[in-house]
Amino acid sequence: MSTPTLFWFRRDLRIADQPALAAAAAEGPVVGVFVIDPALWGPAGANRRAFLVRSLEALDRSMHGSLVVVDGPPAKALAELADSCGAGTVHATEDFGPYGRQRDDEVRSVLARRGVDLRLVDSPYAVPPGSITTGSGTPYKVFTPFFRSWKAHGWADPLPEIPVEWLELDGPWALPDQPPVAVQLPPAGEAGAWAAAERFLDTGVDGYAASRDLPGIEGTSRLSPYLKWGVLHPRQLLDHLDDSPGAEAFRSELCWREFYAQVLYDRPDSARHAYVSRMAAMELDEGEEADRRFEAWANGRTGYPIVDAGMRQLVAEGWMHNRVRMIVASFLVKDLHIDWTRGARFFMDHLVDGDLASNSHGWQWVAGTGTDASPYFRIFNPVSQSKKFDGEGRYLRRWIPEIAHLPDRSIHAPWTERTGAPAGYPPPVVDHDVERRESLDRYERIRRDWA
Ligand SMILES: Cc1cc2nc3c(=O)[nH]c(=O)nc-3n(C[C@H](O)[C@H](O)[C@H](O)COP(=O)(O)OP(=O)(O)OC[C@H]3O[C@@H](n4cnc5c(N)ncnc54)[C@H](O)[C@@H]3O)c2cc1C
């Protein structure tokens, strides 16, 4: 029998359009393995862990039950597995995140000592991070020119289906138990992903440019959990997009994901620290009062309906609409003066699509500490945002039953009702106008120090 090769699944939990798997299959029989890495498993919130387990179950089914699941630090786990089945190579899709790169260096050197080769092919992106630079050879820091270069660079077509000879190893191999979760997770696996993708491509993409900002309707693709785990590759979606305005808007959103991945690749420290380091001097609130306000934010009880609706959606669904992610993030940083990293951690605890690059840089964009940031002085007004993007209060009524009976005129600011906010719904935790000025004053103080 020919020597088997290991295929190490990571953020590419699919069979279709899998260049790294195709490279493995070209060498002979393949042992497909997923490593439950304690360094990643622990910090992932229960929602993401549950979706991962379901995605692995679906993957296992499409491999006729041959998926091997091992536990422990990847270098040790893979070395033992390669020894036990006599594999001479390990194939995987390249990881460009800070932890993944460090882990892969270690895996490569541990395997090399045993004469086993780690081969990294492809990436979770249409254009791998680091592939395109500005005319002067530096990484892009601004989205629009990056988008232009990214489109000009282009990407490979999806691969045709390839036959894989899966090798079954004697187990027992057991997936970890699914953590019990209250949220209704999206259907797992490639079939579920494609059902959602086809629905969006058939009926959603045409109106996407206008509908993507309206949280009260299903105006976006909801594909983020599948892209996060590589159940779908962006290449597969890009392949279906034409030049219509809706398709171009969708292409641009897919590109934001790639832009942030390249920013994090360039500056791994920006996962947890201000990309614009001088913004780290911003005065922040800490202590009991800040904790109380953070709790109000996290529990959807700030008294600002659009903020509360978003936070309730996050906790209930493990997902939040993009426009509302921006509004709640702005509120935490600029109305409550709380460090963006605290909000980003809370998001990562709950999001099924939680992705270090998109999350940290989504937060930094709003906080004004990131690349291509909205200027610090552009502060989201939670009432006017709510009126503009959820004028009829559909989103608010879905998530905040306490105010569902209010008329459109006051639902965005219930305290303006003659009798005040309805019973059971809190008054505003802070006054937006006051805190907006406070934020601008704080910004002015650090700007004076830069001069
Ligand atoms: C504070 C904040 C935190 C965020 N955290 C995450 C995160 O952890 N994981 C995540 O996938 N996205 C994150 N986003 C981006 C965005 O909100 C989600 O990707 C989007 O809401 C997912 O829903 P969808 O699939 O219906 O999006 P669609 O509008 O259908 O977009 C299609 C795909 O494009 C990508 N995309 C869209 N918008 C963005 C964006 N602004 N930045 C990066 N990629 C984008 C996603 O992969 C998304 O699935 C964050 C945004 C903000 C403002």
The ligand as a Gaussian input file, in Angstrom:
#p B3LYP/6-31G(d) Opt

LIG

0 1
 C      -17.229000      45.909000      15.823000
 C      -17.296000      44.897000      14.703000
 C      -16.920000      43.584000      14.933000
 C      -16.973000      42.634000      13.896000
 N      -16.577000      41.341000      14.161000
 C      -16.598000      40.423000      13.150000
 C      -16.169000      39.088000      13.383000
 O      -15.723000      38.724000      14.482000
 N      -16.263000      38.200000      12.351000
 C      -16.727000      38.566000      11.118000
 O      -16.799000      37.716000      10.220000
 N      -17.105000      39.830000      10.866000
 C      -17.063000      40.758000      11.839000
 N      -17.480000      42.038000      11.586000
 C      -17.861000      42.415000      10.213000
 C      -19.347000      42.248000       9.873000
 O      -20.146000      42.844000      10.848000
 C      -19.768000      40.802000       9.677000
 O      -18.871000      40.131000       8.812000
 C      -21.168000      40.729000       9.044000
 O      -22.100000      41.373000       9.873000
 C      -21.549000      39.265000       8.862000
 O      -22.847000      39.148000       8.376000
 P      -23.140000      38.661000       6.891000
 O      -22.396000      37.416000       6.622000
 O      -24.597000      38.670000       6.695000
 O      -22.458000      39.849000       6.081000
 P      -22.617000      40.281000       4.555000
 O      -23.017000      41.706000       4.558000
 O      -23.459000      39.350000       3.808000
 O      -21.117000      40.241000       4.034000
 C      -20.563000      39.088000       3.403000
 C      -19.265000      38.721000       4.075000
 O      -18.307000      39.752000       3.926000
 C      -17.505000      39.825000       5.106000
 N      -17.702000      41.150000       5.722000
 C      -18.794000      41.933000       5.624000
 N      -18.588000      43.100000       6.271000
 C      -17.359000      43.031000       6.803000
 C      -16.558000      43.923000       7.583000
 N      -16.994000      45.133000       7.933000
 N      -15.347000      43.496000       7.988000
 C      -14.872000      42.291000       7.641000
 N      -15.569000      41.406000       6.885000
 C      -16.792000      41.780000       6.468000
 C      -17.967000      38.728000       6.037000
 O      -17.165000      37.595000       5.829000
 C      -19.399000      38.500000       5.563000
 O      -19.885000      37.211000       5.849000
 C      -17.408000      43.015000      12.617000
 C      -17.807000      44.349000      12.392000
 C      -17.745000      45.271000      13.424000
 C      -18.177000      46.688000      13.166000

